[in-house]
Amino acid sequence: MASDHTRSAILAAAERLYADRGFSDVTLRDIVAEANVNLAAVNYHFGSKDELIAELFVTRSIATNRERLRELKAAEEQGGGRAPIEVILRALVGPTLRGCLGPENQRSTAARFMIRASIESVPPIRRIKNREIDHLRKFAGAMRRSLPERSDVDVYWGLNFALAMAHHTIRESERLTKLSEGKCDLDDVEDVVARVVSVATMALTAGKAEAKAPSRALARDAR
């Protein structure tokens, strides 16, 4: 039990410090001082700073991805195996946006840690993101079932753009608030979700973009 308490204390201290100061500015000695443990305890439980960051990110990501897949499963069951594309996209981006935006979540340590993880591209988090893609494959499959006329390439780009919009909105929420002079209400999280879903849906359901033909024509004209 004492070992579990020490492990939890290290994780809680690390998450607070990383959320407040970023990954590069926090040392293991900062963490052990905050957690009131010795350095040997960090090495015993996690082995390195990278492993500690990875453990925190995986823990938070699992919760988000579980909620994503729960919403996706419910949507497909309700639709008899085929959900509307906007409902699929809402399941994809909704949990992330709800977890990081809004007056309550923005103050939470967990939300601030995940925002920091989105802003700062550190190696352990990049490795996890590149490795843990099974849940995204399930979303791509659902999107193909919803839009059988779209190519796999269109589906993957659409999924990527939806995620990019969500993460950019989280990272740049303060700038958008200042730019719009408060007109864009980032505290109205459901409105933010609806706007991201609306744009992503339009991109996937609009007429197929003739991107390749014009680019070829421009290349011919340039020669």
C-alpha atoms as a printed R data frame, in Angstrom:
    type eleno elety resid chain resno       x      y       z
1   ATOM     1    CA   MET     A     1   0.000  0.000   0.000
2   ATOM     2    CA   ALA     A     2   2.874  2.379   0.828
3   ATOM     3    CA   SER     A     3   4.376  1.660  -2.581
4   ATOM     4    CA   ASP     A     4   1.070  2.431  -4.297
5   ATOM     5    CA   HIS     A     5   0.794  5.677  -2.345
6   ATOM     6    CA   THR     A     6   4.312  6.686  -3.383
7   ATOM     7    CA   ARG     A     7   3.574  5.915  -7.029
8   ATOM     8    CA   SER     A     8   0.345  7.955  -6.923
9   ATOM     9    CA   ALA     A     9   2.112 10.850  -5.217
10  ATOM    10    CA   ILE     A    10   4.789 10.921  -7.922
11  ATOM    11    CA   LEU     A    11   2.199 10.861 -10.722
12  ATOM    12    CA   ALA     A    12   0.121 13.618  -9.126
13  ATOM    13    CA   ALA     A    13   3.158 15.824  -8.507
14  ATOM    14    CA   ALA     A    14   4.502 15.291 -12.030
15  ATOM    15    CA   GLU     A    15   1.165 16.073 -13.630
16  ATOM    16    CA   ARG     A    16   0.826 19.316 -11.667
17  ATOM    17    CA   LEU     A    17   4.331 20.475 -12.511
18  ATOM    18    CA   TYR     A    18   4.134 19.537 -16.177
19  ATOM    19    CA   ALA     A    19   0.762 21.258 -16.490
20  ATOM    20    CA   ASP     A    20   2.091 24.437 -14.865
21  ATOM    21    CA   ARG     A    21   5.612 24.657 -16.287
22  ATOM    22    CA   GLY     A    22   5.898 22.368 -19.303
23  ATOM    23    CA   PHE     A    23   7.944 19.242 -19.896
24  ATOM    24    CA   SER     A    24  11.382 20.700 -20.587
25  ATOM    25    CA   ASP     A    25  11.434 23.000 -17.549
26  ATOM    26    CA   VAL     A    26  10.644 20.285 -14.980
27  ATOM    27    CA   THR     A    27  13.367 17.974 -13.686
28  ATOM    28    CA   LEU     A    28  13.047 14.729 -11.771
29  ATOM    29    CA   ARG     A    29  14.407 16.541  -8.725
30  ATOM    30    CA   ASP     A    30  11.559 19.052  -8.988
31  ATOM    31    CA   ILE     A    31   9.109 16.160  -9.020
32  ATOM    32    CA   VAL     A    32  10.579 14.328  -6.030
33  ATOM    33    CA   ALA     A    33  10.588 17.572  -4.039
34  ATOM    34    CA   GLU     A    34   6.928 18.204  -4.938
35  ATOM    35    CA   ALA     A    35   5.935 14.611  -4.134
36  ATOM    36    CA   ASN     A    36   8.080 14.490  -0.982
37  ATOM    37    CA   VAL     A    37   9.780 11.260  -2.049
38  ATOM    38    CA   ASN     A    38  13.361 10.359  -2.937
39  ATOM    39    CA   LEU     A    39  14.829 10.050  -6.421
40  ATOM    40    CA   ALA     A    40  15.240  6.309  -6.028
41  ATOM    41    CA   ALA     A    41  11.457  5.988  -5.771
42  ATOM    42    CA   VAL     A    42  10.987  7.627  -9.192
43  ATOM    43    CA   ASN     A    43  13.622  5.389 -10.740
44  ATOM    44    CA   TYR     A    44  12.045  2.320  -9.118
45  ATOM    45    CA   HIS     A    45   8.483  3.031 -10.274
46  ATOM    46    CA   PHE     A    46   9.135  4.607 -13.684
47  ATOM    47    CA   GLY     A    47  12.775  4.284 -14.660
48  ATOM    48    CA   SER     A    48  13.107  7.657 -16.379
49  ATOM    49    CA   LYS     A    49  11.475 11.019 -16.994
50  ATOM    50    CA   ASP     A    50  10.272  9.830 -20.418
51  ATOM    51    CA   GLU     A    51   8.560  6.795 -18.896
52  ATOM    52    CA   LEU     A    52   6.875  8.997 -16.316
53  ATOM    53    CA   ILE     A    53   5.545 11.338 -19.005
54  ATOM    54    CA   ALA     A    54   4.389  8.344 -21.040
55  ATOM    55    CA   GLU     A    55   2.521  6.864 -18.071
56  ATOM    56    CA   LEU     A    56   0.658 10.114 -17.455
57  ATOM    57    CA   PHE     A    57  -0.238 10.587 -21.111
58  ATOM    58    CA   VAL     A    58  -1.400  6.996 -21.573
59  ATOM    59    CA   THR     A    59  -3.573  7.188 -18.449
60  ATOM    60    CA   ARG     A    60  -5.351 10.327 -19.643
61  ATOM    61    CA   SER     A    61  -5.573  9.144 -23.257
62  ATOM    62    CA   ILE     A    62  -7.139  5.819 -22.293
63  ATOM    63    CA   ALA     A    63 -10.009  7.619 -20.582
64  ATOM    64    CA   THR     A    64 -10.605  9.867 -23.613
65  ATOM    65    CA   ASN     A    65 -10.397  7.029 -26.126
66  ATOM    66    CA   ARG     A    66 -12.699  4.828 -24.054
67  ATOM    67    CA   GLU     A    67 -15.327  7.579 -24.107
68  ATOM    68    CA   ARG     A    68 -14.839  8.063 -27.857
69  ATOM    69    CA   LEU     A    69 -15.374  4.378 -28.567
70  ATOM    70    CA   ARG     A    70 -18.348  4.189 -26.208
71  ATOM    71    CA   GLU     A    71 -20.066  7.013 -28.102
72  ATOM    72    CA   LEU     A    72 -19.154  5.453 -31.453
73  ATOM    73    CA   LYS     A    73 -20.516  2.051 -30.473
74  ATOM    74    CA   ALA     A    74 -23.782  3.580 -29.233
75  ATOM    75    CA   ALA     A    75 -24.159  5.582 -32.461
76  ATOM    76    CA   GLU     A    76 -23.637  2.542 -34.705
77  ATOM    77    CA   GLU     A    77 -25.934  0.362 -32.636
78  ATOM    78    CA   GLN     A    78 -28.646  3.001 -32.853
79  ATOM    79    CA   GLY     A    79 -28.128  3.239 -36.616
80  ATOM    80    CA   GLY     A    80 -28.218 -0.507 -37.204
81  ATOM    81    CA   GLY     A    81 -24.500 -0.708 -37.878
82  ATOM    82    CA   ARG     A    82 -24.193  2.532 -39.813
83  ATOM    83    CA   ALA     A    83 -24.169  5.895 -38.058
84  ATOM    84    CA   PRO     A    84 -24.527  9.353 -39.659
85  ATOM    85    CA   ILE     A    85 -21.139 10.914 -40.355
86  ATOM    86    CA   GLU     A    86 -21.799 13.921 -38.122
87  ATOM    87    CA   VAL     A    87 -22.536 11.622 -35.169
88  ATOM    88    CA   ILE     A    88 -19.311  9.704 -35.794
89  ATOM    89    CA   LEU     A    89 -17.317 12.923 -35.931
90  ATOM    90    CA   ARG     A    90 -18.962 14.149 -32.731
91  ATOM    91    CA   ALA     A    91 -17.851 10.947 -31.004
92  ATOM    92    CA   LEU     A    92 -14.344 11.509 -32.361
93  ATOM    93    CA   VAL     A    93 -13.786 15.133 -31.302
94  ATOM    94    CA   GLY     A    94 -16.365 15.645 -28.550
95  ATOM    95    CA   PRO     A    95 -14.573 13.892 -25.665
96  ATOM    96    CA   THR     A    96 -11.313 15.713 -26.398
97  ATOM    97    CA   LEU     A    97 -12.934 19.144 -26.560
98  ATOM    98    CA   ARG     A    98 -15.134 18.523 -23.516
99  ATOM    99    CA   GLY     A    99 -12.131 17.306 -21.574
100 ATOM   100    CA   CYS     A   100 -10.033 20.415 -22.197
101 ATOM   101    CA   LEU     A   101 -12.408 23.353 -22.693
102 ATOM   102    CA   GLY     A   102 -14.917 25.063 -20.443
103 ATOM   103    CA   PRO     A   103 -14.387 27.066 -17.247
104 ATOM   104    CA   GLU     A   104 -14.166 24.009 -14.998
105 ATOM   105    CA   ASN     A   105 -11.976 21.784 -17.171
106 ATOM   106    CA   GLN     A   106  -9.509 24.523 -18.099
107 ATOM   107    CA   ARG     A   107  -8.639 24.866 -14.425
108 ATOM   108    CA   SER     A   108  -8.222 21.144 -13.798
109 ATOM   109    CA   THR     A   109  -4.737 19.675 -13.657
110 ATOM   110    CA   ALA     A   110  -5.692 16.829 -16.014
111 ATOM   111    CA   ALA     A   111  -7.011 19.217 -18.675
112 ATOM   112    CA   ARG     A   112  -4.005 21.517 -18.407
113 ATOM   113    CA   PHE     A   113  -1.666 18.525 -18.692
114 ATOM   114    CA   MET     A   114  -3.380 17.338 -21.881
115 ATOM   115    CA   ILE     A   115  -3.324 20.858 -23.321
116 ATOM   116    CA   ARG     A   116   0.393 20.994 -22.547
117 ATOM   117    CA   ALA     A   117   0.837 17.595 -24.233
118 ATOM   118    CA   SER     A   118  -0.899 18.982 -27.319
119 ATOM   119    CA   ILE     A   119   1.291 22.082 -27.411
120 ATOM   120    CA   GLU     A   120   4.688 20.566 -26.645
121 ATOM   121    CA   SER     A   121   5.756 17.749 -28.951
122 ATOM   122    CA   VAL     A   122   8.039 15.667 -26.719
123 ATOM   123    CA   PRO     A   123   9.421 12.286 -27.873
124 ATOM   124    CA   PRO     A   124   7.565  9.954 -25.450
125 ATOM   125    CA   ILE     A   125   4.199 11.459 -26.372
126 ATOM   126    CA   ARG     A   126   4.984 11.421 -30.099
127 ATOM   127    CA   ARG     A   127   5.897  7.746 -29.875
128 ATOM   128    CA   ILE     A   128   2.642  6.891 -28.133
129 ATOM   129    CA   LYS     A   129   0.541  8.879 -30.602
130 ATOM   130    CA   ASN     A   130   2.206  7.169 -33.552
131 ATOM   131    CA   ARG     A   131   1.819  3.731 -31.995
132 ATOM   132    CA   GLU     A   132  -1.667  3.863 -30.477
133 ATOM   133    CA   ILE     A   133  -3.909  4.192 -33.540
134 ATOM   134    CA   ASP     A   134  -6.247  1.188 -33.236
135 ATOM   135    CA   HIS     A   135  -9.105  3.351 -31.952
136 ATOM   136    CA   LEU     A   136  -8.668  5.657 -34.957
137 ATOM   137    CA   ARG     A   137  -8.895  2.685 -37.311
138 ATOM   138    CA   LYS     A   138 -12.298  1.926 -35.794
139 ATOM   139    CA   PHE     A   139 -13.414  5.464 -36.527
140 ATOM   140    CA   ALA     A   140 -12.107  5.222 -40.092
141 ATOM   141    CA   GLY     A   141 -14.096  2.010 -40.542
142 ATOM   142    CA   ALA     A   142 -17.252  3.662 -39.232
143 ATOM   143    CA   MET     A   143 -16.687  6.635 -41.544
144 ATOM   144    CA   ARG     A   144 -16.345  4.313 -44.546
145 ATOM   145    CA   ARG     A   145 -19.602  2.585 -43.641
146 ATOM   146    CA   SER     A   146 -21.301  5.965 -43.299
147 ATOM   147    CA   LEU     A   147 -19.886  7.342 -46.560
148 ATOM   148    CA   PRO     A   148 -19.315  4.338 -48.849
149 ATOM   149    CA   GLU     A   149 -18.959  6.621 -51.875
150 ATOM   150    CA   ARG     A   150 -15.868  8.305 -50.444
151 ATOM   151    CA   SER     A   151 -12.427  6.835 -51.035
152 ATOM   152    CA   ASP     A   152 -10.200  5.591 -48.233
153 ATOM   153    CA   VAL     A   153  -7.948  8.570 -48.882
154 ATOM   154    CA   ASP     A   154 -10.851 10.997 -48.399
155 ATOM   155    CA   VAL     A   155 -11.811  9.251 -45.161
156 ATOM   156    CA   TYR     A   156  -8.311  9.380 -43.701
157 ATOM   157    CA   TRP     A   157  -7.864 13.024 -44.643
158 ATOM   158    CA   GLY     A   158 -11.283 13.841 -43.194
159 ATOM   159    CA   LEU     A   159 -10.453 12.093 -39.929
160 ATOM   160    CA   ASN     A   160  -7.090 13.860 -39.758
161 ATOM   161    CA   PHE     A   161  -8.599 17.286 -40.415
162 ATOM   162    CA   ALA     A   162 -11.311 16.771 -37.770
163 ATOM   163    CA   LEU     A   163  -8.698 15.882 -35.143
164 ATOM   164    CA   ALA     A   164  -6.498 18.784 -36.254
165 ATOM   165    CA   MET     A   165  -9.339 21.280 -35.868
166 ATOM   166    CA   ALA     A   166 -10.128 20.006 -32.382
167 ATOM   167    CA   HIS     A   167  -6.527 20.128 -31.187
168 ATOM   168    CA   HIS     A   168  -5.826 23.508 -32.771
169 ATOM   169    CA   THR     A   169  -8.939 24.950 -31.106
170 ATOM   170    CA   ILE     A   170  -7.705 23.688 -27.739
171 ATOM   171    CA   ARG     A   171  -4.164 24.987 -28.233
172 ATOM   172    CA   GLU     A   172  -5.211 28.400 -29.543
173 ATOM   173    CA   SER     A   173  -8.307 29.031 -27.427
174 ATOM   174    CA   GLU     A   174  -6.830 32.090 -25.716
175 ATOM   175    CA   ARG     A   175  -5.736 33.641 -29.005
176 ATOM   176    CA   LEU     A   176  -9.168 33.055 -30.579
177 ATOM   177    CA   THR     A   177 -10.844 34.696 -27.600
178 ATOM   178    CA   LYS     A   178  -8.600 37.763 -27.966
179 ATOM   179    CA   LEU     A   179  -8.901 37.863 -31.748
180 ATOM   180    CA   SER     A   180 -12.698 37.722 -31.646
181 ATOM   181    CA   GLU     A   181 -12.835 40.117 -28.672
182 ATOM   182    CA   GLY     A   182 -14.791 37.506 -26.757
183 ATOM   183    CA   LYS     A   183 -17.372 36.920 -29.497
184 ATOM   184    CA   CYS     A   184 -16.212 33.305 -29.895
185 ATOM   185    CA   ASP     A   185 -17.278 31.734 -26.612
186 ATOM   186    CA   LEU     A   186 -14.876 28.908 -25.817
187 ATOM   187    CA   ASP     A   187 -16.760 28.239 -22.584
188 ATOM   188    CA   ASP     A   188 -19.759 27.069 -24.631
189 ATOM   189    CA   VAL     A   189 -18.154 23.705 -25.281
190 ATOM   190    CA   GLU     A   190 -21.109 22.095 -27.025
191 ATOM   191    CA   ASP     A   191 -21.182 24.977 -29.500
192 ATOM   192    CA   VAL     A   192 -17.459 24.457 -30.159
193 ATOM   193    CA   VAL     A   193 -18.064 20.730 -30.726
194 ATOM   194    CA   ALA     A   194 -20.936 21.501 -33.090
195 ATOM   195    CA   ARG     A   195 -18.834 23.953 -35.113
196 ATOM   196    CA   VAL     A   196 -15.902 21.541 -35.514
197 ATOM   197    CA   VAL     A   197 -18.267 18.718 -36.473
198 ATOM   198    CA   SER     A   198 -20.112 20.959 -38.952
199 ATOM   199    CA   VAL     A   199 -16.952 21.982 -40.818
200 ATOM   200    CA   ALA     A   200 -15.547 18.437 -40.818
201 ATOM   201    CA   THR     A   201 -18.854 17.076 -42.106
202 ATOM   202    CA   MET     A   202 -19.001 19.642 -44.909
203 ATOM   203    CA   ALA     A   203 -15.474 18.722 -45.981
204 ATOM   204    CA   LEU     A   204 -16.390 15.036 -46.238
205 ATOM   205    CA   THR     A   205 -19.808 15.379 -47.832
206 ATOM   206    CA   ALA     A   206 -19.158 18.198 -50.320
207 ATOM   207    CA   GLY     A   207 -18.472 17.401 -53.964
208 ATOM   208    CA   LYS     A   208 -15.114 15.724 -54.420
209 ATOM   209    CA   ALA     A   209 -12.450 18.388 -54.567
210 ATOM   210    CA   GLU     A   210 -10.760 18.557 -57.931
211 ATOM   211    CA   ALA     A   211  -7.383 19.149 -56.352
212 ATOM   212    CA   LYS     A   212  -5.243 16.970 -58.604
213 ATOM   213    CA   ALA     A   213  -6.457 18.266 -61.963
214 ATOM   214    CA   PRO     A   214  -5.789 21.981 -61.267
215 ATOM   215    CA   SER     A   215  -2.374 21.182 -59.794
216 ATOM   216    CA   ARG     A   216  -1.468 19.254 -62.948
217 ATOM   217    CA   ALA     A   217  -2.692 22.138 -65.098
218 ATOM   218    CA   LEU     A   218  -0.610 24.605 -63.131
219 ATOM   219    CA   ALA     A   219   2.410 22.374 -63.527
220 ATOM   220    CA   ARG     A   220   1.877 22.261 -67.318
221 ATOM   221    CA   ASP     A   221   1.500 26.032 -67.486
222 ATOM   222    CA   ALA     A   222   4.693 26.517 -65.488
223 ATOM   223    CA   ARG     A   223   6.744 24.486 -67.962
